[in-house]
Amino acid sequence: VPMGVLSCMKYLMFIFNVLVFAGGTCLAGVGIWVAVDPAGFQDIVATKAVLRAGAYLLLAVGIALALLGFLGCCGALRRSRPLLLV
């Protein structure tokens, strides 16, 4: 495999993982916002129990995606197979 292809794949994987990290950070931010100030979202969601569960679900998924995106970025830059397999 030519070196240029491997370099391109490395940067494409890095960019994809940065996007996953940014999406996870945004989801975690929305989850924190809904958990802290649920009054702004009560117009959208009718019951308060669903709102709290949704906020914590967004928070958990966002943190997991941000962590996976960060590990993927580190794995792509270092070409570390264990980090990329996570």
C-alpha positions as CSV (number, residue, x, y, z in Angstrom):
1,V,0.0,0.0,0.0
2,P,1.5,3.4,-1.0
3,M,2.5,5.7,1.8
4,G,0.2,8.5,0.6
5,V,-2.9,6.3,1.0
6,L,-1.9,5.4,4.6
7,S,-1.3,9.1,5.4
8,C,-4.7,10.0,3.9
9,M,-6.5,7.3,5.9
10,K,-4.8,8.5,9.1
11,Y,-6.1,12.0,8.6
12,L,-9.5,10.8,7.6
13,M,-9.8,8.7,10.7
14,F,-8.6,11.7,12.8
15,I,-11.2,14.0,11.3
16,F,-14.0,11.4,11.7
17,N,-13.0,11.0,15.4
18,V,-12.9,14.7,15.9
19,L,-16.5,14.9,14.6
20,V,-17.5,12.1,16.9
21,F,-15.8,13.9,19.8
22,A,-17.6,17.2,19.0
23,G,-21.0,15.5,18.7
24,G,-20.5,13.7,22.0
25,T,-19.5,17.0,23.6
26,C,-22.6,18.7,22.2
27,L,-24.8,15.9,23.5
28,A,-23.3,16.0,26.9
29,G,-23.8,19.8,26.9
30,V,-27.4,19.5,26.0
31,G,-27.9,16.8,28.7
32,I,-26.3,19.0,31.3
33,W,-28.5,21.9,30.2
34,V,-31.7,19.9,30.4
35,A,-30.7,18.4,33.8
36,V,-29.9,21.8,35.3
37,D,-32.8,23.9,33.7
38,P,-35.7,21.6,32.8
39,A,-38.2,24.5,32.7
40,G,-37.0,25.5,29.3
41,F,-37.8,22.0,27.8
42,Q,-41.1,21.3,29.6
43,D,-43.0,22.7,26.6
44,I,-41.5,20.0,24.4
45,V,-41.8,17.0,26.8
46,A,-45.1,16.6,28.6
47,T,-44.0,14.6,31.7
48,K,-41.2,15.5,34.0
49,A,-40.0,11.9,34.5
50,V,-39.4,11.5,30.8
51,L,-37.5,14.8,30.8
52,R,-35.2,13.7,33.6
53,A,-34.5,10.3,32.1
54,G,-33.9,11.8,28.7
55,A,-31.4,14.4,30.2
56,Y,-29.4,11.7,31.9
57,L,-29.5,9.5,28.8
58,L,-28.2,12.3,26.7
59,L,-25.5,13.0,29.2
60,A,-24.4,9.4,29.4
61,V,-24.4,8.9,25.6
62,G,-22.6,12.2,25.1
63,I,-19.8,11.4,27.6
64,A,-19.4,7.9,26.0
65,L,-19.1,9.4,22.5
66,A,-16.7,12.1,23.6
67,L,-14.5,9.5,25.3
68,L,-14.6,7.2,22.3
69,G,-13.8,10.1,19.9
70,F,-10.9,11.3,22.1
71,L,-9.4,7.7,22.2
72,G,-9.9,7.4,18.5
73,C,-8.1,10.7,17.8
74,C,-5.2,9.5,19.9
75,G,-5.2,6.1,18.2
76,A,-5.2,7.7,14.7
77,L,-2.4,10.0,15.5
78,R,-0.2,7.4,17.2
79,R,-1.3,4.6,14.8
80,S,-2.2,2.6,17.9
81,R,-4.3,-0.5,17.1
82,P,-5.6,-1.0,20.7
83,L,-6.9,2.6,20.9
84,L,-8.6,2.3,17.5
85,L,-10.2,-1.0,18.5
86,V,-11.8,0.6,21.5
